[in-house]
Amino acid sequence: MHISKLAFTGALALLLPFFSVAQQIDSIHKTTVFSGSVGVTTNGFSIVPTFSLNSSAGLFFLSWKKNKFSIDPDIRLTPDGRKGGILLWFRYHAIDEKKFSLRVGAHPALNFQLRKVTDNNTTTTITQMRRFLAGEIAPTYHINKNWNVGIYYLQGHGLQKDGPQATHFITFNSGISNIKMGGPLRLALYGAVYYLELDGYEGHYYTATTTLSHKKIPFSLQAAINKTIRSTLPGNKDFLSTVTLFYNFSKTMVRVK
């Protein structure tokens, strides 16, 4: 808790000067981008990788972006629709420069989990919906056009008493994209170490993702792992993995002022 708060405060202190500069930059174009990825996965990972559905799932990551603002639905559901989550991100891309970018955002979320309920000596498994609110800050430094390093901080709050109340999630991450694999094949690598606090329980983890794509077709294949370094979270799993097939799309519309 103290680590996450200190990191968040420090990041804000370092980044505040950039906000004033960003407000003075006025683009000569108004750009609208609609993009997304639709996929099927062997194990639905959450935005916090240590939480998974322990089931195959459908993934829907969509984005509508106009200038600096975007709305980004994030949907992850099991085939029967009984487990998963629906997030609706509202994001402001404060800085989007060649060497540095900064994004802040907030979302309401619905989470669906199975719960056993006993009534008149009869036990039934139901789907329980829980509601959450969260905010994020994500500064990224671009070493070059294909290699970046960054920090991501997420703080979440449960809106009911019978579930998680406070979540702090902070990652130190790096990604390399567009690695040529011969012909039109490209490889992207992403890795992160992260700290998670959930209602006083703590954990440190490592996660890595590899994505194989083709320049001429809209499909990509992704493999991801999550490894526990140390954790006190109840029910924590030492190792998780998943493989996902994505269909990716993007459409850009530009209007000159």
C-alpha angles and dihedrals in degrees: 000000000000091000094051094046092048092049092048093048091047093049092051092049091052094044103044094086089058092058093063091049092048092053090059094056111092117187119221089217135062107214128190119191126186112189142146152147128242117194150163119224138188092226123016108230119201124228082266099057096211088068112072137164092235085223142079112275147181117244127204118182111175133172136191110186128180117180105308099346129078140176112211121186113201115193126177118172138162116241092262092047093234098114132038141061145270119210127181110200123200108194139183116203096206097176128021106168133146094261104023138032132179129193131182126185150160135204145185112222141194118207123195121203136165116251131181116229124188120207124168090350091305118118118208130181112227135177111248120202119212126188127220141177123205143171132204143194122195122181116181131188116206111214088185135336092284103034127062140164127200154151126246124193126185127180118188135186129199116225096207132058099230097069144037112326107185130022128183117186124175128172136188104206145173134191136191119194139180096038105170113236097177127293113358095338117115132186129206125193127197129179135173143172114210145184122219129190120184118179092326097318115114139202141175119208147171124220132182135184131193121193126191116196141169122227094221103041128057097229128098134182119219133188122189137181135190121201127189116228095178131339144169095185113127113250092012115168119218096216135016132178139179141178121210136188113208135194108206130198140171136180124186128196120188126192119188115220 
